[in-house]
Each structure stands twice: as C-alpha cells, then as structure tokens.
Amino acid sequence: MFFGMMCCFQSVVFADQPRDELITALTKKESSDKEHPDGNDQAVGDRHLKQKAYGCLQIRQPAVDDVNRRHGTNYRAEDCLGDRALSIRICRLYIDMWATERRIGREPTDEDKARIWNGGPNGWKRSSTEDYWLDLKNRFLKD
C-alpha cells in the first residue's frame, strides 16, 4: 500500500520537470562548441562577472542558492564543473521550482522552462529571454 502511494506521489511531484530533450537542448545551447558538440562539462562562463557560470549548463550561484534553500542541500555552483549529473539535477530542480502551473497560470511549456532557466524565476515573461528561446528551439529542439 505504501509503495503504491509513493509511486503516485512521485509522479505528481515531478510532473512538471523538463523532459530529457529540453535538458539536452539547454546543455548544447549553454556550452557546446566544435570540440564538445553535446556540451562542455568543463566550461566556465561569465568570467567577467563576480559569480561565474560553471559546467555544461552554465550554472551560477544564485540558481544554486534557490535550489539549496528549497531542498536543504549545500551545493556550490563550482561543484557543477566536470559533473554533468549534478548540473542536470540542479537544472531540473530549479526549473521544477519555478515553472509551475500555479506560478504561470497554465501548464508550463518547454518555452517557459527554457526562458526561466535563462532569465530566472520570471524569465518566462521577460522579453530579454525571447531570443534565447528562439535560438534554442530553432537550433536544438526537434519539432
């Protein structure tokens, strides 16, 4: 009985998580290059900023701080350097936190999720994330 309830609970809790194709597209958009067409786990971006972006999903500390607060973890953005699995975990947790029907007022789309990843919790409605989404969709997502 408990196992059956747990299975149902998990499917509800994680219903809005980004699909694998979106995570793959985000990884390619954030860190792919000629030598790393599927993303660069050793990428360090935003070097001109105080808080650099790390790993294949270019994760910065403010996003990690949100995940840590919500989930009681102690991750650091630097931990994502060279750790694709952790980068993906943090990305999924972050998107799952902010791309919800309750926040957006409708079922979140891949567009909403990608724009939140790029522009923060309210990225889904910021005009500054529109080009990011269009590039991601046109270059990396299949119809």
N, C-alpha and C positions, 0 to 999 in steps of 0.2 A: 504494500500500500504506500509506504513512504517513498519508495523508489519511483513509483508511478507519479506521485505528486511532484517529486523533484524534477522529473523529466518535463512535465508540463510547465513548472515554474521556470526552468531554464529557457524553454522555447519562448516564453513571454518576455522574460528579462532581456534576451538578446535578439528580439525580433527586428530591431531597427539597425543592427550592426551592419556596417558596409560589407557588400559582397566582395568575394575574392578578386573579381575582375576590377573593381574600383580600387582596391588596395594596390594591385599590380600596376594599374594606370598611374596612381599617385606616386608610386615608387619610381616609375620611369620618368614622369614629369619632374619630380624633385631632384633626381640625381643621376639620370642616365647620361652617358657620353659614349664616344666611339669605343673606348676600352671596356665600358660597363653598360651594355645596352639594356640590361634588366635592372639597373640601379647600382649605385656605388655605396657599399656598406661603410667605406672609409671616408666618405665625403664630409667636409667641413665647409659650411657656407656662412654667409653674412659675417665674414671676417672683420668687416669694418664696424660692426656693432659690438656693444659690450657683451651681449648674450648671443653667442654664435649658434648656428644650426648644425646638428650632428646626425650622421648616419644616412641611410638610404631614403628616409622620409623627411630629412632636414628638420629635425625636432628641436625646438627651442625651449628654454627652461619655463617660460610662462605656461605653456601647454602641459608640461610635466607637472608643474605645481598644481594645476587644476586636477589632474589625474590623482596625484598624491593626496590632495585634500579629500576627494570623493571616495577613494578606495583605501586610504590608510597605508599607502605604500611610501617608499623613500627613494624613488628613482631620481636620477640626475640626468639631464639632457646628454651629458658626456657618456653616460652608460650605453647610449644607443650607437656610439661609434663602434663599428665592427660587429654589432649584434642585431641582425635583421629581425630575428624573432621578437626581441624586446621592442624594437622600433614599431613593428606591426601591432604588437599588443598595446602599446601606448596609443598608437593611432586609432585603433578600434575602440579603446576605452574612451578616448577623447571625443570621437565622433558620436559614440553611443550616448555620452553625457549631454551633448548639445543638440544633436539632430533628432529631436523627438517631436512627435505629433503634438504634444502638449505645448511645447515652445513655439513651434512653427504654425500651428493651427490647421495642419493637414499632414498626411503621410509624407515623411521626408523622402526626397528623390536623391538619386546619385548627384545631381547638380547641387542640391542643398548641402549634402555631406562633403563634397569636394570644396565648395566655397567656404564652409565652416573650417575645414582643415587649413585652407589658405588664409582666411581672414578672421579667425577667431569665432567665438560663440555667436556673434551676429553677422558673420561673413555671408550667410545665405541671403541677406538683404542688402549688402553693401555693393554699390556699383563698382568699387575697386576690385572686386573678385570676379567680375563677369568675363574679362579676357582670360583669366586663369582657367575658368571652366571651359570656355570655348576652345582654347588650345588643348586642354586635356581631352575633351570629348572628340575633337577632330583628329588628333594625333594618336591617341592611345586606347580609346574605347571603341569596341565593335558595336554596330547597331543591333 
